[in-house]
Structure formats: structure tokens, C-alpha cells
Amino acid sequence: MTHAHPHHHASPGHHHQDTTGGQADLLDLDAEILADHTASVTAWLPLENAPRRIVDLGCGTGAGTFALLDRFPDAHVTAVDSSSEHLRRLRTKACARGVEQRVRTVQADLDAVGWPALGSPDLVWASASMHHMSRPDRVLRGVHDLLVPGGLFAVVELSGFPRFLPPGAPEDRPGLEERLHAVTDRMQAAHLPHRGADWAPLLADAGFTVEDHRTLTVSVEGSRDTAVGRYALGGLQRMRGAVAGTLAREDLAALDRLLDTDSPHSVLHRDDLTLRTQRTIWAARRT
């Protein structure tokens, strides 16, 4: 992002239609748990000079914004999202960190024709947001025209909403999580055709030179980070809302047992959770 949506759970960077606090909570958890991974992505970017003006497209609650501010202490970030709730949280965090002078928030729908003035950035960052665009070709051309010549565009996408349970879990319905993902994948295929896309040809069509790309495997054990259980609970609750009418009755009952926070079977009480996903990053230059 970005990353669980009531309509689509592809990744935690979902900042397109839902503006409820539940989604923002998941984005906050995602930022907290994956902070080290995000820092490693910002460190990897093939930059010729430290950027001074950065735009974070589809910023969510600020995971990328704050990673970029940490990485580039002289930079100013314009954080863009369609959700006023996400931007409000981002501003609150910026004040708490004492970096509010270095952040500007802009509420905008990136699918709309004609963006608000976003300056002339030398780095544009889009994490878990591009696959939400209904016209990504138009958005990519917009980013190309926005960047200064020689500027870099970093597209970060996750392979899907993270997995948490071991394969044999839960004991009464092994493989439940994979079946959940299969249902949500089918539901998303129609309205998120660019989820899981290879962005290299699309970037090239928009006039970029793709300089590098890499895929990182992300794995965070719940025993190391208690936030993993809270993320699993929030994410699976949102998935349940989407699949309730489609999932087999026995699977729904098993899912409800995992989501019952008073039950010993709750995901909050499991000691075998591991957040697992992959991140792919494309670094594209306006030449």
C-alpha cells in the first residue's frame, strides 16, 4: 500500500473506497509489522541523488510516507489518498513524530481526470495502490508527466492479502485459509484485473525505463510480534464479511471459531501464526 478492504483483500494498502476506521486500523498494523521490510525497500531504491520532493500516491495511513521521511531527512512528502480518515490519521502521526512541516496531505481520486497540483517530485512512491486504478495506463502517464526528468517511480505491490495460519490449521477444517483466499480471489478478479500484474510492460508503455525490479519474501512470526495476531483477526473478520454468502457452512463455522476472541481457538490465542506474503518492487525512471 495499504494492503484489507471490504470489497477486496488483495493487500493491506487499500485506500480506494472504504473510509472506515477498521480498514485504517489494519493499515496501521501493517505499517507497524512490516516497518523493517518497508525500510529495506526504501534503502534498495536505485536513486542517483537523495530526493527532495516526494509524492506518495495512495498513501493510506502513512506507512510509506514515514519510511521515506526517515530514509531521506531533507525530503518533503506530498501524501495523496482518496480517504479523509486515512489522511487524518497520517497528519496525527506526523504531528506526534514532529515532522508535520515536512508533510502535505492531499485528498484526491487518482482515477479522476485532472489531478490537483502535486508539484514536481523527483521520487513518486505507490505502494499497494496501483492495482486499484480502473485506468492504470492513464495514471502511469500522469506520474510520468509529474516527475522531473531523471526522476524515479517506485511501484510496490503485494502478492495478496497475507496468510497467517499453518497449512494444517485449523485442526477441524485444515486448509481453511487457502479456501478463503480462493473465494476472495474469484470475487476480485472481475473488478481488480490488475492485481498481481507485471507492471514492467505497463511502465514501459507509459514512457518509463524500468531500471530494476525485485521480489521480497516477507515472513514475520507471531511469537516475535504480538501485532500479528491482531492483524490476522482484523483481516479475517473483513474477509468473512465478503465471503459469508459463498463459503461452505462448515468453513464459515470454523472461521467463526477463529474469530471468537473469547474462545481458546481464537487466532489471538494461537502461538503458531506467521504473517506471510511477497512484495514486488519496480523502479522506473523518467528518462
FENMOUR-V98627 format. One record per backbone hydrogen bond with DSSP energy under -1.0 kcal/mol. NH is the residue of the N-H (numbers start at 1). CO is the residue of the C=O. If there is no record, write none. Layout:
# FENMOUR-V98627
nh=NH co=CO
nh=NH co=CO
This chain:
# FENMOUR-V98627
nh=5 co=8
nh=24 co=20
nh=25 co=21
nh=26 co=22
nh=27 co=23
nh=28 co=24
nh=29 co=25
nh=30 co=26
nh=31 co=27
nh=32 co=28
nh=33 co=29
nh=34 co=30
nh=38 co=34
nh=39 co=35
nh=40 co=36
nh=41 co=37
nh=42 co=38
nh=43 co=39
nh=44 co=40
nh=45 co=41
nh=47 co=45
nh=54 co=76
nh=55 co=123
nh=56 co=78
nh=57 co=125
nh=58 co=80
nh=59 co=80
nh=62 co=59
nh=66 co=62
nh=67 co=63
nh=68 co=64
nh=69 co=65
nh=70 co=66
nh=71 co=67
nh=72 co=68
nh=75 co=72
nh=76 co=52
nh=77 co=102
nh=78 co=54
nh=79 co=104
nh=80 co=56
nh=81 co=106
nh=87 co=83
nh=88 co=84
nh=89 co=85
nh=90 co=86
nh=91 co=87
nh=92 co=88
nh=93 co=89
nh=94 co=90
nh=95 co=91
nh=96 co=92
nh=97 co=93
nh=99 co=94
nh=102 co=99
nh=103 co=100
nh=104 co=77
nh=106 co=79
nh=108 co=81
nh=112 co=109
nh=122 co=53
nh=123 co=53
nh=124 co=152
nh=125 co=55
nh=126 co=154
nh=128 co=156
nh=132 co=129
nh=133 co=130
nh=139 co=135
nh=140 co=136
nh=141 co=137
nh=142 co=138
nh=143 co=139
nh=144 co=140
nh=145 co=141
nh=146 co=142
nh=147 co=143
nh=148 co=121
nh=150 co=286
nh=151 co=148
nh=152 co=122
nh=153 co=284
nh=154 co=124
nh=155 co=282
nh=156 co=126
nh=157 co=280
nh=159 co=278
nh=163 co=276
nh=169 co=166
nh=173 co=170
nh=175 co=169
nh=176 co=173
nh=179 co=175
nh=180 co=176
nh=181 co=177
nh=182 co=178
nh=183 co=179
nh=184 co=180
nh=185 co=181
nh=186 co=182
nh=187 co=183
nh=188 co=184
nh=189 co=185
nh=192 co=188
nh=195 co=192
nh=197 co=194
nh=203 co=199
nh=204 co=200
nh=205 co=201
nh=206 co=202
nh=207 co=204
nh=208 co=203
nh=209 co=285
nh=211 co=283
nh=212 co=283
nh=214 co=281
nh=216 co=279
nh=218 co=277
nh=220 co=275
nh=222 co=273
nh=224 co=221
nh=228 co=225
nh=231 co=227
nh=232 co=228
nh=233 co=229
nh=234 co=230
nh=235 co=231
nh=236 co=232
nh=237 co=233
nh=238 co=234
nh=239 co=235
nh=240 co=236
nh=241 co=237
nh=242 co=238
nh=243 co=239
nh=244 co=240
nh=246 co=243
nh=247 co=243
nh=252 co=248
nh=253 co=249
nh=254 co=250
nh=255 co=251
nh=256 co=252
nh=257 co=253
nh=258 co=254
nh=259 co=255
nh=261 co=259
nh=263 co=260
nh=266 co=263
nh=267 co=258
nh=269 co=266
nh=270 co=267
nh=274 co=164
nh=275 co=220
nh=276 co=163
nh=277 co=218
nh=279 co=216
nh=280 co=157
nh=281 co=214
nh=282 co=155
nh=283 co=212
nh=284 co=153
nh=285 co=209
nh=286 co=151
